[in-house]
Each structure stands twice: as C-alpha cells, then as structure tokens.
C-alpha cells in the first residue's frame, strides 16, 4: 500500500503563508487517514481542492485514500488528473498502479509500470509493481525476470524475495488434502465422523477439485464422490459448479448438484446467487445468495440459504469475517442463524429446524508446500424431536502442493 509519509519536502526557497497552510492541510489529512479517520481526511481534502484545485499533493493523497476505501473509479480520476500535469509524479504513479492492481486491471498496471521504468529503470517500487501485475496476468516467467532485476538493484528486498517464492509456488498446479472431522452432541447420540480426501488441479480457466468423502455413524458407513470447479467466465465474473454421487445413499444424498455465479462490483464488493439440488428420497432445492466486501486485509461476507417447503420456507443466514495475513495464512469467524446454517448435504443437517452457531477457523502456512487448517465450532439446535441440542465440531485438514 502506497503511503505518502514525508511527501512534501521543505524547500530552500522562502515559503509563503498560503503554501504553509496548504502543507498543513495535507499533513492533517494524512494524520487523519493513518489514524483510521478516513472520512474526516477526505472531507478536509475535498474542501482544500475546492479552494485550491491545483494542489497536486492534496489531490494525490485524496486519490490514495479513496483507493484504500475501495472507491477505485474515483481514485483513478483523482490520480490521473495529477498525472496529466506530471506523468512521472513520484506518489501518484505508484498509487494509480495499485488502483489498477486492486481493481483487477493488471494489464493496465503492467503498462503503467513498464512505461515509467523507461525513465527510472532501477526504481524498486516500480519493479515490484510490474512483477505483481505480471503475476496477476499469469506471466510467471516474465515476473521472475523482473524480480531478478529488482534483486540485482536491492539484494536484501524482502518483498521481492517473498514474491519470488510465491511465484515458485504458483507453478505447482496440483494440491492434495486430507481432512478429518468429528462432531458430537449433548444428548449422547452417535457422533458423526467424516474423512475427506481431495485433489485440486489449477487450470487455465480456474481450479478443479475431485473429492471423496467417507462418513461413519450409527454403525453405518457412507461414501460420496464429487467434482467441483470455479471457472472464470470473464473479467470479474466466475462460477461455482458441483456434482456429487453417493453409491450407497445411506448418510449422504444419493446425488447433489450445485451452481452459483459470482460478480465483482465497485468498491470492493462481490455478489453471488445460486442453487443446490440434493437427491434425498424427497428432493431438496436450496437457493443461496451472498454479498461480500473486501476491506484492506479483511473479507466480510453475508450469505443466506433458502429451502422451500410445504410447511414454510426454511431461511438461514451466515455472517463471516476473514482476516488475511502474509504467506497464505488467515483467520475466519462465522456466525449463523435460522434453519441449518450450513450447506446441507447429509442426513446430519437435514433434520435441523432452527439453530444458532459459531465457528472459528485458522489457516496456517507451515512450510512452502504445506498448509494446516483447523476449525472448531458449536451450535444450539432445535431438531426433530429434540429441541435445544448442543452440537460440537472439531476439524483438521492438511494440504500439500506439488
């Protein structure tokens, strides 16, 4: 993220009182923004720009703060107006490159960085921006060449070393995982034990998964085989497709089908809508929709599941917050309410009438090719013939890329 700490340098020439005031306004706005008072910073800068429309430092900071807020179109206009006056502005140009990267326009980010590097070939910030854009464009070898140049200029650059490591990992198109979960209940009913083995292949249009699940309960064993894909349809649009089959149909639905469409919007928003069809003895259709907001290193999501029924539609809601850290690690907190606040796919969920649930999840990159995921949750459920049931979950998954 581009910061403008120290963007205004003291000049050896005398500074007028008006110039000092302008510098003070920008400094105050920068202080507001760093202190998470972005609306106040934007309001201050808007007033300054009405009175002094040629204040490029104020307009640059204004564009940067807008980009932090996910207002990419407005940020782009502000930064481009600065670059119209000075095409190599030291702060506006890197900020505009970030806007293009964050708004899923890596081709323009790469073009801007490449053009700027003609006059500043050893600028490590521009080299890093171009490498990131090339990585987003899946031009992995070109990105590696740019990073090699960057590390010649600055051999200790940790960001470049990390990105080079990420590029090496991105060339690994396969991933396998082993998951084990255990669920138990307050009424001493039989626990639910489930094991999953999954294989993932990263393809040109998106990832494809093949998964085998085995469940054990009530001395019964059941198996489910699935294939799942997330194809990219166009810029900002991708889909979820799922098909599964249980040869025994004891604990899983005999078959399952799912489809959902995701669309990116302005301001870091994403919406989706889809359907899940479950082939139990009585066929079940579940309609789902979601709204997500990216905010810095956070992803906030609201999702609903609606299951039509003759006795009345069952509606559930999920609210989740995911915090991303470096090196592929993240943390998720999720709260659910309504009917079964999970995607129903087995007999373990279909008898839930109402529930309140909380789940926490940690995803931890333990080595360059190994990742661990831990989940733990609890819910209070009203089930058929058993109100106020306590339901507990622990789950662990090990991932390996190759």
LUMVO-156382 format. One record per residue (C-alpha): x, y, z; residue in three letters. Coordinates in steps of 0.5 Angstrom, whole numbers, plus 500, padded with zeros to 3 digits. Layout:
REM residues N
+-----+-----+-----+------+
:  c1 :  c2 :  c3 : code :
+-----+-----+-----+------+
:   X :   Y :   Z :  Ala :
...
+-----+-----+-----+------+
END
This chain:
REM residues 402
+-----+-----+-----+------+
:  c1 :  c2 :  c3 : code :
+-----+-----+-----+------+
: 500 : 500 : 500 :  Unk :
: 503 : 507 : 498 :  Unk :
: 504 : 512 : 504 :  Unk :
: 506 : 519 : 503 :  Unk :
: 510 : 520 : 509 :  Unk :
: 514 : 526 : 508 :  Unk :
: 511 : 527 : 501 :  Unk :
: 512 : 535 : 502 :  Unk :
: 520 : 537 : 503 :  Unk :
: 522 : 543 : 506 :  Unk :
: 525 : 548 : 500 :  Unk :
: 531 : 552 : 501 :  Unk :
: 527 : 558 : 498 :  Unk :
: 522 : 562 : 502 :  Unk :
: 515 : 559 : 504 :  Unk :
: 509 : 564 : 503 :  Unk :
: 504 : 563 : 509 :  Unk :
: 499 : 560 : 504 :  Unk :
: 504 : 555 : 502 :  Unk :
: 505 : 553 : 509 :  Unk :
: 497 : 553 : 510 :  Unk :
: 497 : 548 : 504 :  Unk :
: 502 : 544 : 507 :  Unk :
: 499 : 544 : 514 :  Unk :
: 492 : 542 : 511 :  Unk :
: 495 : 536 : 507 :  Unk :
: 499 : 534 : 514 :  Unk :
: 493 : 534 : 518 :  Unk :
: 489 : 530 : 513 :  Unk :
: 495 : 525 : 512 :  Unk :
: 495 : 524 : 520 :  Unk :
: 487 : 523 : 520 :  Unk :
: 488 : 518 : 515 :  Unk :
: 493 : 514 : 518 :  Unk :
: 489 : 514 : 525 :  Unk :
: 483 : 511 : 521 :  Unk :
: 479 : 517 : 521 :  Unk :
: 479 : 517 : 513 :  Unk :
: 472 : 520 : 512 :  Unk :
: 475 : 526 : 516 :  Unk :
: 481 : 526 : 512 :  Unk :
: 477 : 526 : 505 :  Unk :
: 473 : 532 : 508 :  Unk :
: 479 : 536 : 509 :  Unk :
: 482 : 535 : 503 :  Unk :
: 475 : 536 : 499 :  Unk :
: 475 : 543 : 502 :  Unk :
: 482 : 544 : 500 :  Unk :
: 481 : 542 : 493 :  Unk :
: 475 : 547 : 492 :  Unk :
: 479 : 552 : 494 :  Unk :
: 486 : 550 : 491 :  Unk :
: 484 : 546 : 485 :  Unk :
: 492 : 546 : 483 :  Unk :
: 494 : 543 : 490 :  Unk :
: 497 : 536 : 487 :  Unk :
: 500 : 534 : 494 :  Unk :
: 492 : 534 : 496 :  Unk :
: 489 : 531 : 490 :  Unk :
: 495 : 525 : 490 :  Unk :
: 493 : 524 : 498 :  Unk :
: 486 : 524 : 496 :  Unk :
: 486 : 519 : 491 :  Unk :
: 490 : 515 : 495 :  Unk :
: 485 : 515 : 501 :  Unk :
: 480 : 513 : 496 :  Unk :
: 483 : 507 : 494 :  Unk :
: 484 : 505 : 501 :  Unk :
: 477 : 506 : 501 :  Unk :
: 476 : 501 : 495 :  Unk :
: 473 : 507 : 491 :  Unk :
: 477 : 505 : 485 :  Unk :
: 474 : 509 : 480 :  Unk :
: 474 : 516 : 484 :  Unk :
: 481 : 515 : 486 :  Unk :
: 483 : 513 : 479 :  Unk :
: 480 : 520 : 477 :  Unk :
: 484 : 524 : 482 :  Unk :
: 491 : 521 : 481 :  Unk :
: 490 : 521 : 473 :  Unk :
: 489 : 529 : 474 :  Unk :
: 495 : 529 : 477 :  Unk :
: 499 : 525 : 472 :  Unk :
: 496 : 530 : 467 :  Unk :
: 500 : 535 : 470 :  Unk :
: 506 : 531 : 472 :  Unk :
: 507 : 524 : 468 :  Unk :
: 512 : 521 : 473 :  Unk :
: 509 : 524 : 479 :  Unk :
: 513 : 520 : 485 :  Unk :
: 507 : 519 : 489 :  Unk :
: 501 : 519 : 484 :  Unk :
: 504 : 514 : 479 :  Unk :
: 505 : 508 : 484 :  Unk :
: 498 : 510 : 487 :  Unk :
: 495 : 509 : 481 :  Unk :
: 499 : 503 : 479 :  Unk :
: 496 : 500 : 486 :  Unk :
: 489 : 502 : 484 :  Unk :
: 489 : 498 : 478 :  Unk :
: 492 : 492 : 481 :  Unk :
: 487 : 492 : 487 :  Unk :
: 481 : 493 : 482 :  Unk :
: 483 : 487 : 478 :  Unk :
: 486 : 491 : 472 :  Unk :
: 493 : 488 : 472 :  Unk :
: 494 : 489 : 465 :  Unk :
: 494 : 497 : 466 :  Unk :
: 498 : 497 : 472 :  Unk :
: 503 : 493 : 468 :  Unk :
: 503 : 498 : 462 :  Unk :
: 504 : 504 : 467 :  Unk :
: 510 : 501 : 471 :  Unk :
: 513 : 499 : 464 :  Unk :
: 512 : 506 : 462 :  Unk :
: 515 : 509 : 468 :  Unk :
: 521 : 504 : 468 :  Unk :
: 524 : 507 : 462 :  Unk :
: 526 : 513 : 465 :  Unk :
: 527 : 510 : 472 :  Unk :
: 530 : 503 : 471 :  Unk :
: 532 : 502 : 478 :  Unk :
: 526 : 504 : 482 :  Unk :
: 525 : 498 : 486 :  Unk :
: 518 : 500 : 488 :  Unk :
: 516 : 501 : 480 :  Unk :
: 520 : 494 : 479 :  Unk :
: 516 : 491 : 485 :  Unk :
: 509 : 494 : 482 :  Unk :
: 511 : 491 : 475 :  Unk :
: 512 : 484 : 478 :  Unk :
: 506 : 484 : 482 :  Unk :
: 502 : 486 : 475 :  Unk :
: 506 : 480 : 471 :  Unk :
: 504 : 475 : 476 :  Unk :
: 497 : 477 : 476 :  Unk :
: 497 : 476 : 469 :  Unk :
: 500 : 469 : 470 :  Unk :
: 506 : 471 : 466 :  Unk :
: 510 : 468 : 471 :  Unk :
: 517 : 468 : 468 :  Unk :
: 517 : 475 : 466 :  Unk :
: 515 : 477 : 473 :  Unk :
: 521 : 472 : 475 :  Unk :
: 526 : 476 : 471 :  Unk :
: 523 : 483 : 473 :  Unk :
: 525 : 480 : 481 :  Unk :
: 531 : 478 : 479 :  Unk :
: 533 : 485 : 476 :  Unk :
: 530 : 488 : 483 :  Unk :
: 534 : 484 : 487 :  Unk :
: 540 : 486 : 483 :  Unk :
: 539 : 493 : 485 :  Unk :
: 537 : 491 : 492 :  Unk :
: 539 : 484 : 494 :  Unk :
: 536 : 485 : 501 :  Unk :
: 529 : 487 : 499 :  Unk :
: 525 : 482 : 503 :  Unk :
: 518 : 484 : 499 :  Unk :
: 522 : 481 : 493 :  Unk :
: 524 : 475 : 496 :  Unk :
: 517 : 473 : 498 :  Unk :
: 514 : 475 : 492 :  Unk :
: 519 : 470 : 488 :  Unk :
: 518 : 465 : 493 :  Unk :
: 510 : 466 : 491 :  Unk :
: 512 : 465 : 484 :  Unk :
: 515 : 459 : 485 :  Unk :
: 509 : 456 : 489 :  Unk :
: 505 : 458 : 484 :  Unk :
: 508 : 454 : 479 :  Unk :
: 506 : 448 : 483 :  Unk :
: 499 : 446 : 479 :  Unk :
: 497 : 441 : 484 :  Unk :
: 495 : 440 : 491 :  Unk :
: 492 : 435 : 495 :  Unk :
: 489 : 435 : 502 :  Unk :
: 487 : 430 : 508 :  Unk :
: 481 : 432 : 512 :  Unk :
: 479 : 429 : 519 :  Unk :
: 473 : 432 : 523 :  Unk :
: 469 : 430 : 529 :  Unk :
: 462 : 432 : 531 :  Unk :
: 459 : 430 : 538 :  Unk :
: 452 : 432 : 541 :  Unk :
: 450 : 434 : 548 :  Unk :
: 444 : 428 : 548 :  Unk :
: 450 : 423 : 547 :  Unk :
: 447 : 421 : 540 :  Unk :
: 452 : 417 : 536 :  Unk :
: 458 : 422 : 534 :  Unk :
: 459 : 424 : 526 :  Unk :
: 466 : 422 : 524 :  Unk :
: 468 : 424 : 517 :  Unk :
: 474 : 424 : 513 :  Unk :
: 476 : 427 : 506 :  Unk :
: 481 : 426 : 501 :  Unk :
: 481 : 432 : 496 :  Unk :
: 486 : 433 : 490 :  Unk :
: 486 : 440 : 486 :  Unk :
: 489 : 442 : 480 :  Unk :
: 490 : 449 : 478 :  Unk :
: 488 : 450 : 470 :  Unk :
: 488 : 456 : 466 :  Unk :
: 481 : 458 : 467 :  Unk :
: 481 : 456 : 474 :  Unk :
: 481 : 451 : 480 :  Unk :
: 478 : 444 : 479 :  Unk :
: 477 : 439 : 485 :  Unk :
: 476 : 432 : 486 :  Unk :
: 474 : 430 : 493 :  Unk :
: 472 : 423 : 496 :  Unk :
: 468 : 423 : 503 :  Unk :
: 467 : 418 : 508 :  Unk :
: 462 : 418 : 514 :  Unk :
: 461 : 414 : 520 :  Unk :
: 455 : 414 : 524 :  Unk :
: 450 : 409 : 528 :  Unk :
: 455 : 403 : 525 :  Unk :
: 453 : 406 : 518 :  Unk :
: 459 : 408 : 513 :  Unk :
: 457 : 412 : 507 :  Unk :
: 461 : 415 : 501 :  Unk :
: 461 : 421 : 497 :  Unk :
: 465 : 423 : 491 :  Unk :
: 465 : 430 : 488 :  Unk :
: 468 : 434 : 483 :  Unk :
: 468 : 442 : 484 :  Unk :
: 470 : 447 : 479 :  Unk :
: 471 : 455 : 480 :  Unk :
: 471 : 457 : 472 :  Unk :
: 473 : 464 : 470 :  Unk :
: 468 : 467 : 465 :  Unk :
: 470 : 474 : 464 :  Unk :
: 474 : 479 : 468 :  Unk :
: 471 : 480 : 475 :  Unk :
: 466 : 474 : 474 :  Unk :
: 467 : 467 : 476 :  Unk :
: 462 : 461 : 477 :  Unk :
: 462 : 455 : 482 :  Unk :
: 460 : 448 : 479 :  Unk :
: 459 : 442 : 483 :  Unk :
: 457 : 435 : 482 :  Unk :
: 457 : 429 : 487 :  Unk :
: 454 : 422 : 488 :  Unk :
: 454 : 417 : 493 :  Unk :
: 453 : 410 : 491 :  Unk :
: 450 : 408 : 498 :  Unk :
: 446 : 414 : 499 :  Unk :
: 446 : 412 : 507 :  Unk :
: 449 : 418 : 510 :  Unk :
: 449 : 423 : 504 :  Unk :
: 444 : 425 : 499 :  Unk :
: 444 : 420 : 493 :  Unk :
: 447 : 426 : 489 :  Unk :
: 448 : 433 : 489 :  Unk :
: 448 : 439 : 484 :  Unk :
: 450 : 446 : 485 :  Unk :
: 452 : 452 : 481 :  Unk :
: 453 : 459 : 483 :  Unk :
: 455 : 466 : 480 :  Unk :
: 460 : 471 : 483 :  Unk :
: 461 : 478 : 480 :  Unk :
: 465 : 483 : 483 :  Unk :
: 463 : 490 : 483 :  Unk :
: 466 : 497 : 485 :  Unk :
: 468 : 499 : 492 :  Unk :
: 471 : 492 : 493 :  Unk :
: 464 : 489 : 493 :  Unk :
: 462 : 482 : 491 :  Unk :
: 455 : 479 : 490 :  Unk :
: 453 : 472 : 488 :  Unk :
: 447 : 468 : 487 :  Unk :
: 446 : 460 : 486 :  Unk :
: 442 : 454 : 488 :  Unk :
: 444 : 447 : 491 :  Unk :
: 440 : 441 : 489 :  Unk :
: 440 : 435 : 493 :  Unk :
: 438 : 428 : 492 :  Unk :
: 435 : 425 : 498 :  Unk :
: 429 : 421 : 498 :  Unk :
: 425 : 427 : 498 :  Unk :
: 429 : 432 : 493 :  Unk :
: 431 : 438 : 496 :  Unk :
: 433 : 445 : 493 :  Unk :
: 437 : 450 : 497 :  Unk :
: 437 : 457 : 494 :  Unk :
: 443 : 461 : 496 :  Unk :
: 446 : 469 : 495 :  Unk :
: 452 : 472 : 498 :  Unk :
: 454 : 479 : 499 :  Unk :
: 462 : 480 : 500 :  Unk :
: 466 : 487 : 502 :  Unk :
: 474 : 487 : 501 :  Unk :
: 477 : 492 : 506 :  Unk :
: 484 : 492 : 507 :  Unk :
: 486 : 485 : 509 :  Unk :
: 479 : 483 : 511 :  Unk :
: 474 : 480 : 508 :  Unk :
: 466 : 481 : 510 :  Unk :
: 461 : 476 : 508 :  Unk :
: 454 : 475 : 509 :  Unk :
: 450 : 469 : 506 :  Unk :
: 443 : 466 : 506 :  Unk :
: 440 : 459 : 505 :  Unk :
: 433 : 459 : 503 :  Unk :
: 430 : 452 : 503 :  Unk :
: 423 : 452 : 500 :  Unk :
: 418 : 447 : 504 :  Unk :
: 410 : 446 : 504 :  Unk :
: 410 : 447 : 512 :  Unk :
: 414 : 454 : 510 :  Unk :
: 421 : 456 : 508 :  Unk :
: 427 : 455 : 512 :  Unk :
: 432 : 461 : 512 :  Unk :
: 438 : 461 : 515 :  Unk :
: 444 : 467 : 515 :  Unk :
: 451 : 467 : 516 :  Unk :
: 456 : 472 : 517 :  Unk :
: 463 : 472 : 517 :  Unk :
: 470 : 476 : 517 :  Unk :
: 476 : 473 : 515 :  Unk :
: 483 : 477 : 516 :  Unk :
: 489 : 475 : 511 :  Unk :
: 496 : 475 : 514 :  Unk :
: 502 : 474 : 510 :  Unk :
: 504 : 467 : 507 :  Unk :
: 498 : 465 : 506 :  Unk :
: 495 : 465 : 513 :  Unk :
: 488 : 467 : 515 :  Unk :
: 483 : 467 : 521 :  Unk :
: 476 : 466 : 520 :  Unk :
: 470 : 468 : 525 :  Unk :
: 463 : 466 : 523 :  Unk :
: 456 : 466 : 526 :  Unk :
: 450 : 463 : 523 :  Unk :
: 442 : 463 : 525 :  Unk :
: 436 : 460 : 522 :  Unk :
: 435 : 454 : 519 :  Unk :
: 441 : 449 : 518 :  Unk :
: 446 : 455 : 518 :  Unk :
: 451 : 450 : 514 :  Unk :
: 450 : 448 : 506 :  Unk :
: 446 : 441 : 507 :  Unk :
: 449 : 435 : 504 :  Unk :
: 448 : 430 : 509 :  Unk :
: 443 : 427 : 514 :  Unk :
: 447 : 430 : 519 :  Unk :
: 444 : 437 : 517 :  Unk :
: 437 : 436 : 514 :  Unk :
: 433 : 435 : 521 :  Unk :
: 436 : 442 : 524 :  Unk :
: 430 : 446 : 524 :  Unk :
: 433 : 452 : 528 :  Unk :
: 440 : 454 : 530 :  Unk :
: 445 : 459 : 533 :  Unk :
: 452 : 457 : 531 :  Unk :
: 459 : 460 : 532 :  Unk :
: 465 : 457 : 528 :  Unk :
: 473 : 460 : 528 :  Unk :
: 478 : 457 : 523 :  Unk :
: 485 : 458 : 522 :  Unk :
: 489 : 457 : 516 :  Unk :
: 497 : 457 : 517 :  Unk :
: 502 : 456 : 512 :  Unk :
: 507 : 452 : 516 :  Unk :
: 512 : 451 : 510 :  Unk :
: 513 : 453 : 503 :  Unk :
: 509 : 447 : 501 :  Unk :
: 505 : 445 : 507 :  Unk :
: 499 : 448 : 510 :  Unk :
: 495 : 447 : 516 :  Unk :
: 487 : 449 : 517 :  Unk :
: 484 : 448 : 524 :  Unk :
: 476 : 449 : 525 :  Unk :
: 472 : 449 : 532 :  Unk :
: 465 : 451 : 533 :  Unk :
: 459 : 450 : 537 :  Unk :
: 451 : 451 : 536 :  Unk :
: 445 : 450 : 539 :  Unk :
: 440 : 447 : 535 :  Unk :
: 432 : 445 : 535 :  Unk :
: 432 : 439 : 531 :  Unk :
: 426 : 434 : 530 :  Unk :
: 424 : 431 : 537 :  Unk :
: 430 : 434 : 540 :  Unk :
: 430 : 442 : 542 :  Unk :
: 436 : 445 : 545 :  Unk :
: 441 : 440 : 543 :  Unk :
: 448 : 442 : 543 :  Unk :
: 453 : 441 : 537 :  Unk :
: 460 : 441 : 537 :  Unk :
: 465 : 441 : 532 :  Unk :
: 473 : 440 : 531 :  Unk :
: 476 : 439 : 524 :  Unk :
: 483 : 439 : 522 :  Unk :
: 486 : 439 : 514 :  Unk :
: 493 : 438 : 512 :  Unk :
: 495 : 441 : 505 :  Unk :
: 501 : 439 : 500 :  Unk :
: 502 : 443 : 494 :  Unk :
: 506 : 439 : 488 :  Unk :
+-----+-----+-----+------+
END
